[in-house]
Amino acid sequence: MTFRRRELLGLSLVAPIALSLKPALAADRADVSREVLLTWHKLILELVRHTATYVPPVAARAFAYIGVTGHEALATGNPALRSLAGQLTDLAPTPARGEGDFDEPCVLHGALTAAAQGLFANTGPTGQRSMEKMTAIMGRTAGEGVAGDVVDRSMAHGQAIAAHILAWSALDGGAVIENMGFPRDYTPGTRPQDWVPTNLIRLQQAPLLPGWGGTRAFAIPSAAALDAPPHPEYDETPGSDFHGFAQEVYDTGRGLTDEQKLIARFWSDDPMLTPTPAGHWISIVMQIADRDALPVEVISATLAKLGVAQADAFISCWSTKFKYNLLRPVTYIKRHIDPKWEPLLITPPFPEYTSGHSTQSGAASTVLTAAFGENFSFEDATHKDEGLPVRSFPSFAAAADEAAVSRLYGGIHFRFGNEAGLAQGRAVGAFAASLRTES
């Protein structure tokens, strides 16, 4: 599946998505449920890209709640599926179905509509209109050929599930993002190894979301329980281990091949330009779902576990980042190696250790390997419409490894930050992978 980037103008987000939908009367209801699930997730990817506060940790949080909502909506009507209530922190049992007939696509549509509207309440006017139009279009698709009372009952049940999930989300500490995630009052560190701003943007003179590590986790016991070990001892002496890691970033940046530059840009996944790193892995799952015609229950369970893993990965990673508060390679290199050096990519405004891209990729690859196998090959066309080529991978682990080393190529992480991030993420992902979604 190719996810075409379009400007948020009028129906631009909705019309091309809706054109691919099959008439409900010509398709099995399970196929319609599948279309509802994938189409809403496709819109969510675009909404993330166009909602200013949806920086990577916040976007991952939204993907987790959307994924859980979809799975819970299906689980209430399928005895073969197991709810995530009691498995995820503080998630109480979801509302049960009452008397009467229910239609699965309508339940799913009602749940995802309400969840999207709640999680993206702060998106712009055009995004709001896009959700409204998608609600109408998908409502007609899901409800075609279904008795009116069944549609109403099913939609109401889906909305009740979403309300339950949104009420749960409101208590996690990550629901309100002020000042674009940059604290107005921030006291910088005073040690020579402490993070300092790497640009002159006024808003970014404080780091992004320094308290995110305190957000309630989904499946891991706590952020601290999945902390990474200390980074190599800081040292400014030429020939020291730390200086050597910085020298590697510098030398790599000066001698980048075209392939390395491509890899750095392919995995950059910048907020506001893409659906963020978490959205990249969501996109991969959706492409696989299309290629292999996966059933809706498999897609929903995979998206739920993947979203949970990525959300927990960012919580754990951000806890580690602000525990160690380590400077970025560009700061060290300009101070101690070459004051005129610049990295290939723009350095993000928060501490280096551990790498967020690496952590969430390690978590994602662990969940997807558990779901599909160790040697599951796939192609990734996430950025095809931005002019980047389709990349092929022999496994999810290989893709995660490439995502991690891309940050070295980009000049924004030390190798040890990438490698520790992968290990941290894989430990986080094991908790999400162990969630039981089948009875």
C-alpha positions as CSV (number, residue, x, y, z in Angstrom):
1,M,0.0,0.0,0.0
2,T,1.3,3.4,-0.9
3,F,0.4,6.3,1.4
4,R,0.2,9.3,-0.8
5,R,1.0,12.6,0.8
6,R,-1.5,15.3,0.0
7,E,-2.1,18.8,1.3
8,L,-4.9,19.2,3.8
9,L,-7.3,20.9,1.5
10,G,-11.0,20.2,1.4
11,L,-11.5,16.5,0.7
12,S,-7.9,15.8,-0.1
13,L,-7.3,13.5,2.9
14,V,-10.6,11.7,2.6
15,A,-11.6,11.4,-1.1
16,P,-8.6,9.3,-2.4
17,I,-8.9,7.0,0.6
18,A,-12.6,6.5,0.2
19,L,-12.4,5.8,-3.6
20,S,-10.7,2.5,-2.9
21,L,-13.6,1.2,-0.7
22,K,-15.7,-1.7,-2.0
23,P,-19.5,-1.5,-1.8
24,A,-20.7,-3.3,1.3
25,L,-23.3,-5.3,-0.5
26,A,-20.5,-6.8,-2.8
27,A,-18.2,-7.8,0.1
28,D,-18.2,-10.1,3.1
29,R,-18.7,-8.2,6.3
30,A,-15.3,-9.2,7.5
31,D,-13.8,-7.5,4.4
32,V,-15.8,-4.4,5.2
33,S,-14.4,-4.4,8.8
34,R,-11.0,-4.7,7.3
35,E,-11.6,-1.7,5.1
36,V,-12.9,0.3,8.0
37,L,-9.8,-0.5,10.1
38,L,-7.2,0.2,7.4
39,T,-8.9,3.3,6.1
40,W,-9.1,4.9,9.5
41,H,-5.5,4.1,10.2
42,K,-4.5,5.6,6.9
43,L,-6.3,8.8,7.8
44,I,-4.7,8.7,11.3
45,L,-1.2,8.7,9.6
46,E,-2.1,11.8,7.8
47,L,-3.6,13.5,10.8
48,V,-0.4,12.8,12.8
49,R,1.6,14.5,10.1
50,H,-0.6,17.6,10.2
51,T,-1.2,18.1,13.9
52,A,1.5,20.3,15.4
53,T,1.8,18.8,18.8
54,Y,2.2,15.2,17.5
55,V,5.9,14.9,18.0
56,P,7.2,11.3,18.1
57,P,6.3,10.3,21.7
58,V,2.9,11.9,21.4
59,A,2.2,10.2,18.1
60,A,3.2,6.8,19.4
61,R,0.8,7.3,22.3
62,A,-2.1,8.0,19.8
63,F,-1.2,5.0,17.8
64,A,-1.4,2.9,20.9
65,Y,-4.8,4.1,21.9
66,I,-6.2,3.8,18.4
67,G,-4.8,0.3,18.1
68,V,-6.3,-0.8,21.5
69,T,-9.6,0.8,20.5
70,G,-9.8,-1.2,17.3
71,H,-8.9,-4.5,19.0
72,E,-11.4,-4.0,21.9
73,A,-14.2,-3.2,19.5
74,L,-13.7,-6.5,17.7
75,A,-13.1,-8.4,20.9
76,T,-16.5,-7.6,22.4
77,G,-18.2,-9.5,19.6
78,N,-15.8,-12.3,19.0
79,P,-15.3,-15.0,21.7
80,A,-12.1,-16.1,20.0
81,L,-10.5,-12.8,20.9
82,R,-9.3,-11.7,24.3
83,S,-9.6,-8.2,25.7
84,L,-6.5,-6.3,26.7
85,A,-8.3,-5.2,29.9
86,G,-6.4,-6.4,32.9
87,Q,-3.2,-6.8,30.7
88,L,-2.6,-3.1,30.1
89,T,-1.9,-0.8,33.1
90,D,-5.2,0.5,34.6
91,L,-7.4,-0.6,31.7
92,A,-10.7,-1.8,33.2
93,P,-13.0,-4.1,31.3
94,T,-14.6,-2.5,28.2
95,P,-18.4,-2.1,27.9
96,A,-20.1,-5.4,27.0
97,R,-22.7,-5.7,24.2
98,G,-26.3,-5.5,25.2
99,E,-29.3,-7.2,23.8
100,G,-30.0,-7.2,20.0
101,D,-28.0,-7.7,16.9
102,F,-24.7,-5.9,16.2
103,D,-22.8,-5.3,13.0
104,E,-19.0,-5.6,13.2
105,P,-18.1,-2.9,10.7
106,C,-20.4,-0.5,12.3
107,V,-19.1,-1.2,15.8
108,L,-15.6,-0.7,14.5
109,H,-16.4,2.5,12.6
110,G,-18.2,3.9,15.6
111,A,-15.2,3.2,17.9
112,L,-12.5,4.5,15.6
113,T,-14.5,7.6,14.7
114,A,-15.0,8.6,18.3
115,A,-11.4,7.7,19.2
116,A,-9.9,9.7,16.4
117,Q,-12.1,12.7,17.2
118,G,-11.1,12.6,20.8
119,L,-7.3,12.1,20.2
120,F,-7.1,14.7,17.5
121,A,-9.4,17.3,19.0
122,N,-6.6,19.8,18.6
123,T,-5.9,19.3,14.9
124,G,-6.6,22.2,12.6
125,P,-10.0,23.1,10.9
126,T,-9.2,21.2,7.7
127,G,-8.3,18.1,9.7
128,Q,-11.5,18.4,11.6
129,R,-13.4,18.6,8.3
130,S,-11.6,15.6,7.0
131,M,-12.6,13.6,10.0
132,E,-16.2,14.7,9.6
133,K,-16.2,13.7,6.0
134,M,-14.5,10.4,6.7
135,T,-17.1,9.7,9.4
136,A,-19.9,10.2,6.9
137,I,-18.3,8.3,4.0
138,M,-17.2,5.3,6.1
139,G,-20.6,5.4,7.9
140,R,-22.3,4.8,4.6
141,T,-19.9,2.1,3.6
142,A,-20.1,0.3,6.9
143,G,-23.9,0.6,7.2
144,E,-24.9,-0.2,3.6
145,G,-27.4,-3.0,3.6
146,V,-27.7,-3.1,7.4
147,A,-30.9,-2.4,9.2
148,G,-31.1,1.0,10.7
149,D,-31.6,-0.1,14.3
150,V,-28.6,-2.4,14.0
151,V,-26.5,0.4,12.7
152,D,-27.5,2.7,15.5
153,R,-27.0,0.1,18.2
154,S,-23.6,-0.9,16.8
155,M,-22.4,2.6,16.4
156,A,-23.4,3.5,19.9
157,H,-21.5,0.4,21.2
158,G,-18.4,1.4,19.3
159,Q,-18.7,4.9,20.7
160,A,-19.0,3.6,24.2
161,I,-15.8,1.6,23.8
162,A,-14.0,4.7,22.5
163,A,-15.3,6.7,25.4
164,H,-14.0,4.1,27.8
165,I,-10.5,4.1,26.1
166,L,-10.4,7.9,26.0
167,A,-11.3,8.2,29.7
168,W,-8.4,5.8,30.4
169,S,-6.1,7.8,28.2
170,A,-6.9,11.1,30.0
171,L,-5.3,9.8,33.2
172,D,-1.9,8.8,31.8
173,G,-0.1,12.1,32.2
174,G,0.4,12.6,28.4
175,A,-3.0,14.0,27.4
176,V,-2.1,17.7,27.7
177,I,0.8,19.1,25.7
178,E,1.6,22.7,26.5
179,N,3.8,25.1,24.6
180,M,4.4,22.5,21.9
181,G,6.1,20.2,24.4
182,F,8.9,22.6,25.3
183,P,8.8,23.7,29.0
184,R,8.7,27.4,29.7
185,D,10.8,26.9,32.8
186,Y,13.8,24.7,32.3
187,T,17.0,24.6,34.2
188,P,19.9,23.3,32.0
189,G,22.6,21.1,33.3
190,T,26.0,22.5,34.2
191,R,28.3,19.5,33.6
192,P,30.4,19.5,30.4
193,Q,28.6,16.4,29.1
194,D,25.1,17.8,29.6
195,W,22.7,18.5,26.7
196,V,22.6,22.0,25.3
197,P,20.5,23.4,22.6
198,T,21.8,22.7,19.1
199,N,20.0,25.5,17.2
200,L,18.8,29.1,17.7
201,I,15.1,28.5,17.5
202,R,13.7,30.2,20.6
203,L,11.2,27.6,21.5
204,Q,13.8,24.8,21.3
205,Q,16.2,26.4,23.9
206,A,14.5,23.9,26.2
207,P,14.4,20.2,25.4
208,L,11.2,18.4,24.1
209,L,9.0,16.8,26.7
210,P,11.5,16.3,29.6
211,G,8.8,14.8,31.7
212,W,7.5,12.2,29.2
213,G,9.3,9.4,31.0
214,G,6.8,9.9,33.8
215,T,3.8,9.1,31.5
216,R,1.9,6.0,32.5
217,A,3.2,3.0,30.6
218,F,1.0,0.4,28.8
219,A,2.6,-3.0,29.2
220,I,6.0,-2.5,30.8
221,P,6.2,-2.4,34.6
222,S,7.7,1.1,34.6
223,A,10.0,3.3,32.5
224,A,12.8,2.8,35.1
225,A,12.4,-1.0,34.9
226,L,13.5,-0.9,31.3
227,D,16.3,1.7,31.7
228,A,19.5,1.4,29.6
229,P,22.9,0.9,31.3
230,P,25.1,4.0,31.6
231,H,26.7,5.3,28.4
232,P,30.5,5.2,28.1
233,E,32.2,7.6,30.5
234,Y,32.4,11.1,29.2
235,D,35.9,12.1,28.2
236,E,37.3,15.0,26.1
237,T,40.7,13.4,25.8
238,P,41.8,12.4,22.3
239,G,42.2,8.7,22.2
240,S,39.6,8.0,24.9
241,D,36.7,5.7,24.2
242,F,34.2,8.6,24.2
243,H,36.3,10.8,22.0
244,G,36.6,7.8,19.6
245,F,32.8,7.5,19.3
246,A,32.6,11.1,18.5
247,Q,35.4,10.8,16.0
248,E,33.4,8.0,14.3
249,V,30.4,10.2,13.9
250,Y,32.7,12.9,12.4
251,D,34.5,10.6,10.0
252,T,31.4,8.9,8.9
253,G,29.7,12.2,8.2
254,R,32.6,13.4,6.1
255,G,32.7,10.2,4.0
256,L,29.0,9.3,3.5
257,T,28.2,7.2,0.5
258,D,25.0,7.9,-1.5
259,E,23.5,4.7,0.0
260,Q,24.2,5.9,3.5
261,K,22.7,9.3,2.8
262,L,19.6,7.5,1.4
263,I,19.3,5.4,4.5
264,A,19.6,8.4,6.8
265,R,16.8,10.2,4.9
266,F,14.6,7.1,4.5
267,W,14.4,6.6,8.3
268,S,14.5,10.3,9.3
269,D,10.7,10.4,9.6
270,D,10.5,14.0,10.8
271,P,7.4,15.3,12.5
272,M,5.1,17.5,10.5
273,L,6.7,16.1,7.3
274,T,5.9,12.4,7.9
275,P,3.8,10.4,10.3
276,T,6.8,10.2,12.6
277,P,9.0,7.1,13.3
278,A,6.1,5.2,14.9
279,G,3.9,5.9,11.9
280,H,6.6,4.5,9.6
281,W,6.2,1.1,11.3
282,I,2.4,1.4,11.3
283,S,2.8,2.0,7.5
284,I,4.9,-1.2,7.2
285,V,2.2,-3.3,8.9
286,M,-0.5,-1.8,6.6
287,Q,1.5,-2.6,3.5
288,I,2.0,-6.2,4.7
289,A,-1.8,-6.4,5.5
290,D,-2.5,-5.4,1.9
291,R,0.1,-7.7,0.3
292,D,-0.9,-10.8,2.3
293,A,-4.6,-10.0,2.6
294,L,-4.4,-10.4,6.4
295,P,-7.7,-10.9,8.2
296,V,-9.0,-8.0,10.2
297,E,-8.5,-9.8,13.6
298,V,-4.8,-10.3,12.8
299,I,-4.4,-6.7,11.6
300,S,-6.1,-5.2,14.7
301,A,-4.1,-7.3,17.2
302,T,-0.9,-6.5,15.4
303,L,-1.6,-2.8,15.3
304,A,-2.6,-2.8,19.0
305,K,0.6,-4.6,20.1
306,L,2.7,-2.5,17.9
307,G,1.2,0.8,19.1
308,V,1.7,-0.3,22.7
309,A,5.3,-1.3,22.1
310,Q,6.2,2.0,20.5
311,A,4.4,4.1,23.1
312,D,6.2,2.2,25.9
313,A,9.5,2.5,24.0
314,F,9.3,6.3,23.9
315,I,8.3,6.4,27.6
316,S,11.3,4.3,28.5
317,C,13.7,6.1,26.2
318,W,12.7,9.5,27.4
319,S,13.2,8.4,30.9
320,T,16.7,7.4,30.0
321,K,17.4,10.5,28.0
322,F,16.7,12.8,30.9
323,K,18.4,10.6,33.4
324,Y,21.7,10.9,31.6
325,N,21.1,14.2,29.8
326,L,23.9,13.6,27.3
327,L,25.0,16.1,24.8
328,R,24.6,15.5,21.0
329,P,27.5,14.6,18.7
330,V,27.4,18.0,17.0
331,T,28.0,19.7,20.3
332,Y,31.0,17.5,21.2
333,I,32.5,17.6,17.7
334,K,32.3,21.4,17.4
335,R,33.9,21.8,20.8
336,H,36.7,19.2,20.5
337,I,37.2,18.1,16.9
338,D,36.0,20.6,14.2
339,P,34.0,23.8,15.0
340,K,32.7,24.0,11.4
341,W,31.3,20.5,11.2
342,E,27.6,20.0,10.5
343,P,25.6,16.7,10.4
344,L,23.6,15.5,7.4
345,L,20.3,15.7,9.4
346,I,19.0,18.4,11.7
347,T,19.7,17.4,15.3
348,P,16.5,16.9,17.3
349,P,16.0,19.2,20.4
350,F,16.5,16.7,23.3
351,P,19.4,14.6,24.8
352,E,21.2,11.9,22.9
353,Y,21.2,8.7,25.0
354,T,19.4,6.5,24.1
355,S,18.3,6.9,20.5
356,G,14.5,7.2,20.2
357,H,14.5,5.9,16.6
358,S,16.5,2.9,17.7
359,T,14.4,2.2,20.8
360,Q,11.1,2.3,19.1
361,S,12.4,0.3,16.1
362,G,13.8,-2.4,18.4
363,A,10.4,-2.5,20.1
364,A,8.5,-2.6,16.8
365,S,10.7,-5.3,15.3
366,T,10.3,-7.5,18.4
367,V,6.5,-7.3,18.2
368,L,6.4,-8.0,14.4
369,T,8.9,-10.8,14.6
370,A,6.8,-12.5,17.2
371,A,3.7,-12.0,15.0
372,F,5.1,-13.0,11.6
373,G,8.4,-14.9,12.2
374,E,12.1,-14.2,12.2
375,N,12.8,-14.5,8.4
376,F,9.7,-12.6,7.2
377,S,10.8,-10.5,4.2
378,F,9.0,-7.4,3.1
379,E,9.2,-4.3,1.0
380,D,8.8,-0.8,2.5
381,A,7.3,1.8,0.2
382,T,6.4,4.3,3.0
383,H,8.2,7.2,1.4
384,K,7.7,6.3,-2.3
385,D,5.6,9.3,-3.0
386,E,8.3,11.6,-1.5
387,G,10.7,10.4,-4.1
388,L,12.6,7.8,-2.0
389,P,12.9,4.3,-3.4
390,V,11.2,1.2,-2.1
391,R,13.5,-0.7,0.3
392,S,13.6,-4.4,0.8
393,F,14.4,-6.2,4.1
394,P,14.9,-9.9,4.9
395,S,13.5,-9.5,8.4
396,F,12.1,-7.0,10.8
397,A,15.3,-7.1,12.8
398,A,17.3,-6.1,9.8
399,A,15.0,-3.1,9.2
400,A,15.4,-2.1,12.9
401,D,19.2,-2.4,12.6
402,E,19.1,-0.1,9.5
403,A,16.8,2.4,11.2
404,A,19.3,2.5,14.1
405,V,22.5,3.0,12.1
406,S,20.7,5.6,10.0
407,R,21.1,8.0,13.0
408,L,24.8,7.5,12.9
409,Y,24.8,8.3,9.2
410,G,22.7,11.3,9.9
411,G,25.3,12.6,12.4
412,I,22.8,12.9,15.3
413,H,23.6,9.9,17.4
414,F,26.7,8.1,18.7
415,R,26.9,4.4,17.9
416,F,26.5,3.5,21.5
417,G,23.2,5.4,21.7
418,N,21.8,3.5,18.8
419,E,23.0,0.1,20.0
420,A,21.7,0.6,23.6
421,G,18.5,1.9,22.2
422,L,17.9,-1.2,20.1
423,A,18.5,-3.4,23.2
424,Q,16.2,-1.2,25.3
425,G,13.5,-1.3,22.7
426,R,13.7,-5.1,22.2
427,A,13.3,-5.5,26.0
428,V,10.3,-3.2,25.9
429,G,8.8,-4.9,22.8
430,A,8.9,-8.3,24.6
431,F,6.2,-7.1,27.0
432,A,3.9,-6.0,24.2
433,A,4.6,-9.1,22.2
434,S,3.5,-11.3,25.1
435,L,0.0,-9.6,25.3
436,R,-2.7,-12.2,24.7
437,T,-5.2,-11.1,22.1
438,E,-6.8,-14.6,21.5
439,S,-8.9,-16.5,24.0
